[in-house]
Amino acid sequence: MESSDVKFSVSHLAAQAVVFAVVERARALGVPRSVAVLDASGVVMALCRMAGAPLVSTEVAQSKAFTALFGPSPPSEVLPPGVARLPRLGSVGAGLPIVVEGRAIGAIGVGGGTGEQDLECVQAGLAALRETGAPREQSAALWERRAGVEGR
């Protein structure tokens, strides 16, 4: 018997599409960056540090994505007293959740530039997912057909 509680998550193919879109936007802006894409559980699905991006930017990108997925909204909001702070939970922006059907199925974080530039790159990653139309693991085969990568 199938469970009616299906957990959607970002596929590895969707994560790669996000990385590609973020790198392209970063190139256009002329600032190397790092990008992290997490699944619904906060596990890294894709991580890329462009040549020339600060070494710490990979950690920053992961923390921004983690905060977007599990942190307060907006991220600058201070956690109430008594709430445990997780090591990756920060108070900086430039990370956004990937939301499908009202559920966060993952998150994107970018580090290496100004907050505004990083956020522009995150938005480019989200736009790439909207264009492919299939960020969920269950839709990976459909995404592959649309992206022309089936069987690779």
URRAJO-V976333 format. One record per helix or strand of 3 or more residues. SS is the DSSP state (2 for helix, 1 for strand). FROM is the first residue (numbers start at 1). LEN is the number of residues. If there is no record, write none. Layout:
ss:from:len
SS:FROM:LEN
SS:FROM:LEN
//
This chain:
ss:from:len
2:12:18
1:34:6
1:44:6
2:57:14
1:95:6
1:103:9
2:115:18
2:137:11
//
